[in-house]
């Protein structure tokens, strides 16, 4: 469902008595039945939206700004709505609504965007959002957000996004956590196809394993990550839900062909990465040993399509 449709599910205080509702903010509620039918990312968007429009003097920042604008963001438990006052002085903690945290950071007008979605919503620009995610939550989350800024864009647009990140970091020099943002900027990539592909690439790098991204094997097949002759594919479960038989056969033929060229193939699911990354790294090392035992490949991988 798009954002306008999601916002259309909300009701005001005057309609709460007509049905069972969940309170999202002081001014926004949603019927319990409608809430239960939403996906996790849709629920998180609505939580951020409701808190943002209720806090008239505040701006959505960090992960919440990312939720509001559809940027890549990793799931967290618990996930708090992040707000900041433009002047950088948050209200006392006793005034914070449940599920909301105020960041003690100033947000100048140059870093603020506004949208009208049945209410006035303010959030930080994509560049400022990605940098703040790294500052507040660490390098991994920052790289995921930055990679998401490049995804699906033309090379010129990617160059513009990278320049915007560099310029914003320069303005924030000396601020708390800016070193984490700079490290994330060093590690970000224009090639990533998903947040979990980015996450696992960074996890592997933390273990001294450097992989290549989106490499071509022959003219037809491009793989997520490649370490020597080991292909690592990051698969979402949704990819396999209700997949037609013809598509299943197509995927099987693809993998068989890659293996026949001498490559080892390892599939990992996001839930495996999130719940036991150490085991995932162990499996990668074991698969790499098997790949090395296969000997040379018949079709070398290339960064560009042959």
N, C-alpha and C positions, 0 to 999 in steps of 0.2 A: 504494500500500500504506500502511496506517496505521502509526503508530509502534510499536504492540505487535507487529504483523506483522514490521516491520523488525528490531526487537530480537530477535525469535524466530529470525532467521537466524544470529545470532551463536553462536559456540561458545567454550568455555573452553580453557585450555592442554591439558587432558587429552585433548581430541578432535582436536588439531591434527595428530597423526601419522597419523590415519585418512584424511586428504584434503589436497589442496593448499589452503592458506589464506593469507589476507592479514592481517598483523598491524595492528590498529587502535589498540591500546594494550597495556599490560603484561598485561592480564587479558582482553581481548576480541579475538577473531579471527573472520573470516568466510570461508567457502569461496570460492575464486576465481571459480568458475562463478556463484555467487549474486551476487557483487559486480558481475560484468560485466553482469548482467541488470537492474541498478538504474538509475534515472534519476539525473542529477547531484544534484538536491536531496535525494534519498533517501540517496545516498552521503555527502553533507555532513552530514546529520542523524546518520548512524551514526558518523562520525568524531567529531563533537562529543559524542555520547552516550558512546562508548567512552572518550574522554579524561576526560569529566566523572565517570563512575562510578569510574574508576581513581584519580582525584585526590581522596581522601577529605576533605581539608581545604580544597578549592578550590571556586569557583563559576564556572560558565560566564557570561561577560560579552560585551557588544558583539555582533558579528555571530554568534558561536556561540550566545549565549543566544537570538538571533532564530531561528537554525536549529532550536534545540531546541523552540521554541514555535510554529513556523509563521508567524512574522512576515515581512513583506516584506523582502527583502535582495537587493542587486545582486551579481551574480557577480564574483568577483575571482580573479586569477591571480598568485601562488599564494594559496590560501585557508588561512590558519592557524587552528587552534583557539585561541580566546582564553579564558584562565583568569585568575582573581585570587584571592589569599588574602583571607579576610575582614578580616584586620588590615591588609592593604595592603602587606605586605612579601613580595615574591616570592622563591622559592628562587634560588640562583645559576644563571646561564645554563647551566652545565655539567650541571645536573640537569634541564633542560627536555627532554622527549621530542621526537623529530623531529616537525615539523609543528605544534608547540605554542608559543605565546607567552604569557608571564605579564604582565599589566598591573599596574603599580605603583599601584593605587588601592584604598583601603579600601572594603569593601562591608558596611554595617551590616545588621542583621537585617531592618529595615523594607524593605529593597530585595531580599530573597531569597525565592524560592519553591522548593518542593521537590516532587518527584514520584517515585513508585515505578514503575519500568519494569524489572523484573528486576534491580533495583539502585537505589541511592539517588542521585538526580540533583538537583543544586542549580543554579539559574540566577537571573538578576536579573529583577525585575518588568518588564512591558512598558514602562512609563514610563522606568524607569532604563535599560533596554536601548536604547531609541530615543535617549535623550540621550547615552549612552556611544558609540553608533555615530557620532553627529555629532562627539563629542569626539575619538574615535580615528581616524575616517576622513573627516571633512569634511562640509560642508553638504549636498551632494547625497545622500550615503548617509543622512544624518540625516533629510532631508525624506522620502525614500522610506519609511524605517521609521515615521516619524510618520504619514504619510498612510495607511499600512497599518493603524495602530491604529484609524482611523475607518472603514475600508472595511467595508461590509455591516452597519453598526450603526445603530440607531435614533438620531434626533436627541438624545434624552436620554443614550444611551450615548456618543455622540460628545462631548457636553458634558462628561460625566464623564471621558472620556479626556483631553480638552484640559485640564481642571482638574488631573488627575493629573500631566500633563507640567509644568504651571506650578508646582505645589507641589514636585515633585522638583527642578526647576531652582533654585527658591528655596533648598532645602536644600544644593544643590551650589554655591552662589554662591562665587566666588573660586577654584574648582578649575580645573586646567588644561583648556583647551578648552571651557569653558562658554560663551564668546562664540560659538563655532561652533554650539553647541546652541541658543542664543537666536536666532541668525539662521535656523536651520532651523525653529524654532518660528514665526517670523514668516512663513515661506514655506509652511508646511504647509497642507493643504486637506482638507476633509471630502468633496470631490467626486470625487477620483481613483478610477478603476476598475482601475488596474493600476500596478505599479511602474515600467514603462517609460513610461507616460503621465506619471507624476510626473517621472521623470528628464528627459524631453524638455521638459516645461513649464519646468523649472528651467534647462535649457540655453538655451532660447529667452530666458528672462528675463535670463540672463547676457549675451546679445547685444542687450538692449534691446527684445525683442519680448514684449509682454504679451498672452497669449491667455486666452480664456474657456473654462471647462470644462463639459462635459456640457450643452451647449445644445440646445434643442429647435428643430427646423425642421418646422413643422406639428405635427399631433397624433400622428404615428406614429414619427418618427425623431429620435433623439438622437445627437449627434456627440461625439467625444472632445474635440477642441480646436477653437477657432474664433478666427481672426484676421481681423477685418473680414468679408469674404465668402469667405475661404479656410477650408475644412474640412480638418483634419488628423486622419487616422485612424491609430492605432498598432495594427498587426495582428501577432499572433503566428502563426508558421508552423503551429502545431498547429491553429489555427482552420480551416485549409483542408485538413487531412489527412482523407481519407476522408469529405469532406463530400458528402452526397447531392445529386443534381442539382437537386432542388427547392429546397434551401437556397442553392445557387449562384445559381439564377435569382432567388430572393428578394433576395439581396444585390445582384445586378445591377440589378433593378428599383428598389431603394432608392437606389442611387447615381445611376442615370439620373434619377430623380425630383428628387433634390437638385440635380443639375446643371441640370435644366430650370427650376428656380426661380431660377437665376442664380448659383449657387455654383460655385467651383472646388474640386475634391476631390483631396487628395494623401494617398497611403498610404505609411507608413514601417514597416519591420520592425525589431524590437529589435536584430538583429544589425547592421543598418545604423547604428543610433544608437551602438552600442557600438564599432564599428570605425572609423567616419568621421563623427563628429558635425559637423565643419566642412562636409562635403559635404551632410549633411542640412539644415543651416541654409541653405546656398546654395540648395538645392532649394525650401525654404520661401519664401525671398525671391523666387525666380523665379516660383513658383506664385502668390504674392501679387500680383505685377505682372500676371499673366494674369487673376487675379480682379478686379483694379481695372479692367481693360479691358472686363470683361463689362458694367459698368454696374450700376444698381440691381437688387436682387433682388425677386422677386414675393412671397415669403413671408419676412418678417423673422424672425430667430432670437429665441427667448425663453428666459429662465432657468427658467421653469416651463412644464410641459406645457399648451398652450392648452386 
